[in-house]
Amino acid sequence: MEFIDEIFVGESIQDLGTIIYSLRRRIPVFQIHCICLFDEPQKRFEILSTRELFSPKNRNRTYMIAGIAGGKAEAEDLFLYMVETALKAGKDITNPLELIS
């Protein structure tokens, strides 16, 4: 697991340091959802709760955390914000890496 340099953070997140500390140690955090870019044959984003993220199904997948939000709805809004920001900057949003650079 990696984090992008300038991670996107939802409005309800109050203690980002503690959340990142827990995530690095693979400790699920209640009501926290992450926007993850998975490095698979086709790069794609997924919004997962931290419990889902650390499940056996996802344990061996390579991914980068691009955003942290308090709940799924906030994560969806945060992802839309990421896309809008990339569009305003004139980036190619068909390339997932453009959303996080």
N, C-alpha and C positions, 0 to 999 in steps of 0.2 A: 504494500500500500504506500502510495505517495500522495502528497498534497501539492496543488499548484501553488506558485509563489504568492499570488494575490487571490486568496480564496474568497468566494462569494459567501456572504453571511446573511441569514434571514434576520428580520427585525426583532424577533422574539429571543434571539440568542443573547444571553447575558454574560456567560463565562466561557468564552471561546477557548481559552487556555486549558481549562479543565476538560472540556469536551475533546480537544485534540489529544491531550494526555491520555484520556481513556481510550480513544480510538487507536492510538499507536500501540496500546497494550491489548488491543482486541477485546475491550470491555464494552458491551452494549450500553447505550445511554437511552433511558426512557424518553419516548416522544421525539427523538432526534432522527431526522432523515438526511441522507447524503445524496448529492448529485454526483454520480461516479461516471467516469469515462473508462470503459473497459477496453483493454488492448487485446482484441481478438482479431480474427481475419478481417472483420468489418468493424472499425471503431464505432462505438455507439454509447450514448448516455443512458443511464438507468437511474431511477430514483428508488432508493432502498432504505428501509429502516435499518438502524445499526444492528438490530437482531438478525434481520435477513442478510445483511452484509457479512456477518460472521458465521453464518450457517455453514454446514458441511458442503452444501451445493456451491457456495461461492468462495470457499476457503483457498482454493488453489488458483483462482482467477487473478490476473494481473490488472490492476486498475489504479486510477488517479482520482482523488476526491477534489472536485471543483467547487462544491458548495455544501454548506451545512445549514439546515433549517429546522425549526421547531414544528414538526408535523408535516404530513404529506401535502396538504393544501398550500402551506407556505413554501415548500420545496418546489411545487409546480409553479407558483408565482415567481420564485427566484429564478427558475430555469427560463421562464418567459422574459424576465429582466435581462438575463444573460444574452438571449437571442436578440432582444431589442437593442442592447448596448452594442453588440457586434454589427447589427445592421446599420446603426447610426455611424459607426466607425468605418463603414464601407467594406466590411470583411465578408468573405465567402462563407455563408452559414451552412453550405452543404459539406464543408470540411469541419468535422467536430473540433479539431485542434485550433481552428480560427476562433472559436467561441471562448477559449481559455487563454489565448495569448494576448 
